[in-house]
Amino acid sequence: MKVGVVVFPGSNCDRDAIHAARLAGAQAEPLWHEDPDLHGADAVILPGGFAYGDYLRAGALARFSPIMGSVREHAERGGLVLGICNGFQVLAEAGLVPGALLRNASLRFEHRWVRLTVTRRDTAFTSAIPPDVTLLMPVAHGEGCYTSPDDKLDALEARGGVLFRYVGPEGNPNGSARDVAGVLSERENVCGLMPHPERASERLLGSDDGLLLLRSLVTSAGQRLAAA
Amino acid sequence: MTVAERPPRPAVAEVMHTPLHRALGLTDHELGVIGGRLGRAPNDLELAMFSVMWSEHCSYKSSRPLLRTLPTSGPGLVAGVGENAGVVSIGDGLAVAFKLESHNHPSAVEPFQGAATGVGGILRDIFTMGARPIAVLDALKFGDPSSARTRRLVSGVVRGVGGYGNCVGVPTVGGELAFHPSYEENPLVNVMAVGLLEERDLTRAAAPGPGNLVVLYGSATGRDGIGGASVLASATFGDADPQKRPTVQIGDPFAGKLLIEASLELIERGLLEGLQDLGAAGITCAVSETADRAGTGIRLELDAVPRRETGMAAFEVMISESQERMLAIVRPDRIDAVVEVCRRWGLPVAVIGRVTDDGDVTVVGADGVELARVPASALTSDAIVYEREGRPPARSRRAPAPGAPELAHDGLPERGMDPGAVLVSLLGDPNLASRAWVTGRYDETVGSDTVCGGAHGAAVVRIKGTAKALVMATDSNPRVGALDPYLGAVSAVAECTRNVVITGARPLGVTDCLNFGDPERAEAFWQLTEAVRGIADACRALELAVTGGNVSLYNESAYGAIVPTTQIGVVGLLDDIGRLVHPVFRAGSDVVALLGESTPGLGGSIYADHAGAVPDDRPPGIDLARESVLQALLLDATRSGLLRSAQDVGGGGLCVALAECCLWGGIGADLQVTVGTAPAVELFGESPSRVVVSVAPTAWDALRSLAAGSGIPLRRLGLIGGDRLRIRLVGEGATGAAEERGAGVADEVDMPLDVLRRAWESGLPRAIGEAG
């Protein structure tokens, strides 16, 4: 099972994502943004950072990079894609997940530990998460306020597309509509979330809850590989 | 202390009618010396090069004789003073690079860009050595938190530090925030960066090998930051002087991130002979320093420098401080590979010259016309040096010798005091309150190595693939420094190393940032002299080397000088992260104890600020031999796994330290403190060399015999438990206050943690008007 982690100029969580994906049991390798070849990756992670300096708008330029065409094709074939933080912003800009991410309600960069509820365990990104467990992981972003028109939010919720929500006293760090922290694509093979599971993959660092998410991804990708 | 009535603004200098050398910040005497070094009069371009290189900022012309007295060698040190950053070996083929640096004046003029480029600059110093930056700590000092100016500066500086660090993906894991009226016009932005490298990748900022190519990569050169080193950093200034705005550099963290990745790739692949970042004094500094270190010369082709604007004069290109640029020395057969790496990272790259064997920096214009020729050494190692005169002020408030008799009036201010109320007010003081408002703006978990961030205590960053971790702290003691600059420096070194040692880590070295006033004033120079003597004494006593640092002088405005501020940074090595000791109380029924004992004096304490008139404003002294024994004892106790927690007694004294242990651990304590004739000294005094520890009941006897063997006093204070902090006072000083206030008021601290937490958490946002 091979995970490819895309490196845009300005990505700064690529090394963290590779480290955590390996902890989750995957082979993990960097994928350079100018090279459209996914080098046989079974799942793709778009990591956090400030791709292309986040000039214009977070994620706005990254979606035009050569590798994003291949990521889109991978997703269209049903391949798994996980976008974390800036990676979520890139996915939203590319239209691979619904909604948009605006500046935080506080208008400030926010770093804090947050708690997430997981709405479903029957997805490729949550299958290894035990029932009734909430996830503790950090957020670190300036533009993470999830936004979508009300009717689309209703539809998203109705189809089970809201996968993670902020809960508990730690609260909603960015003013996201309906406390949305992470969403699924319509085909449920692309997931974007603002919190950082890769930074919460070892007890020593404060939490290993994020590893549950990454293990789900690795296991699901492995099963799809076996089935194919 | 209050800021005196403000004098009228100083007139802006009449630049137009002064001779060129004076307009550039050189004195008539210096012009003469330059003529002597060259054997002829300098031309205008050479004069501009000398003006930036002979600035205080680049030449250390006032402080160099003092800095030579610091201990600068130690075990494991593989690069020290004179390099871009100190580097210490930590075993397993790894080494750590670290350094503190100031960016004070740019931050006063333009807080966001000033702070951002401060972070960018110190990060470049780290990766220039071949190290990947893994942590940033920011030590910030501002004036009155309620003034509009301070609030604008705090907001801008915090956004600037975060804006750069967050974007390049280096976690900001700790630091310091302090307020004092003397920083009102002249805030201090000191930033420490720490990096990790394979020892074999250690890179020198030298230009060896005549015939090698001189390569400039990174951003193109523009007109920003012209004269930053000479005009801005090396003179006193009025606030927001509009003529100085162009001297502030503009940071681009995205370019900075690409520069880090490209530079580390070039180094890892062994493609470079030398590497130097461009900071103060730009190309002039980079070529002259690299040539001088290698004993070579550099012939520079000016037109080959990529520009971001047209029509730039030769001197502008030579002294521009445009950010995110690097100078590499490359063998001709490796240039293609170097160009390929830079292009892949999207960075402009150009060969701008060659290494020569003549020892000169030669600048050549179009058609090979020689525009300047100066010996590299005249600009750097042989720059002018001053033996300045220092004189203590008429009335100095030196610390009493350790062991001096406790004066009766040390106890006066607490007459009628309710210690619980004092504790609440101290916890809410913006100098002691939670920094969460600041640290929440910083990404402290990027890199997936942060074990303990900036919320409390020293920062702990693990080293992947090993059991090791680096522990880092910054400390300063400006209130004490104001009364006694020597003691301010000694106590900063002692406190910073202690903060590292209490985690169980062995300090690797000390980096310093000396923030002082105008060295041409005898009192300011005396303060600097005393501080350097203090650092030297403390480092010798604790057997540590100063591995590098920075001097920031002329921190004065028309309203006066800042208080002498010796900022210290320490990095320590924890061999086994499993043995990390946290500062927080952990388990009910554990025994709480105090190692060390208080000494007289309330001067320089936060309590003294709150109490108003303290009759004796001497700060407590420090016994360095005892400090050294205490630190050795703490390392012993941690290695033998005795300690459940350890917390330094610092600002706010014992009561605040105990409250912090409770708040951070989310558990109360029931304690008893014996007070003599001076309860305020015991409860809120800030005498050094004291540590609050907790141990499991079964470990108490072992700790007691360990302490007895070392001669460090150990006092049992009580037990952890509950959701209140209760401190009963016993002893002769325990009565009186309650009697004077009348019946019904307990003469003790007995506070629910919720109350203490509210005070601690709301203190900073309330003080700077960001509450709610």
Contacts between the chains, C-beta under 8 A, distances in Angstrom:
chain1	res1	chain2	res2	distance
A	9	B	254	7.6
A	9	B	257	7.6
A	9	B	258	5.7
A	9	B	345	6.8
A	9	B	346	5.8
A	10	B	167	7.5
A	10	B	254	5.4
A	10	B	257	5.7
A	10	B	258	7.6
A	12	B	167	7.5
A	12	B	168	6.7
A	12	B	169	2.5
A	12	B	257	6.6
A	12	B	446	6.0
A	13	B	169	6.9
A	13	B	446	6.4
A	15	B	447	7.8
A	15	B	448	8.0
A	16	B	446	7.1
A	16	B	447	6.6
A	16	B	448	4.2
A	19	B	448	6.0
A	19	B	464	7.0
A	20	B	448	6.9
A	34	B	344	8.0
A	48	B	446	7.6
A	49	B	169	6.3
A	50	B	167	4.8
A	50	B	253	7.5
A	50	B	254	6.3
A	50	B	257	7.5
A	52	B	254	7.5
A	53	B	167	7.7
A	53	B	252	7.8
A	53	B	253	7.8
A	53	B	254	3.2
A	54	B	254	7.9
A	55	B	254	7.5
A	108	B	441	6.1
A	109	B	159	8.0
A	109	B	162	5.4
A	109	B	163	7.8
A	109	B	166	5.9
A	109	B	441	5.4
A	109	B	442	7.9
A	109	B	443	7.5
A	110	B	440	6.2
A	110	B	441	7.8
A	111	B	166	8.0
A	111	B	439	7.4
A	111	B	440	5.7
A	111	B	441	7.1
A	111	B	442	6.0
A	111	B	443	5.2
A	111	B	444	6.0
A	111	B	445	7.1
A	112	B	440	5.9
A	138	B	445	4.6
A	140	B	166	7.0
A	140	B	443	4.1
A	140	B	444	8.0
A	140	B	445	6.4
A	140	B	446	6.4
A	142	B	166	7.9
A	196	B	445	6.9
A	198	B	448	6.5
A	199	B	445	4.7
A	199	B	446	7.3
A	199	B	448	5.1
A	201	B	448	7.2
A	202	B	448	7.6
A	204	B	451	5.9
A	204	B	462	6.4
A	204	B	577	6.7
A	205	B	445	7.3
A	205	B	448	6.3
A	205	B	449	7.5
A	205	B	450	6.6
A	205	B	451	6.4
A	205	B	462	7.8
A	206	B	445	7.9
A	206	B	451	7.9
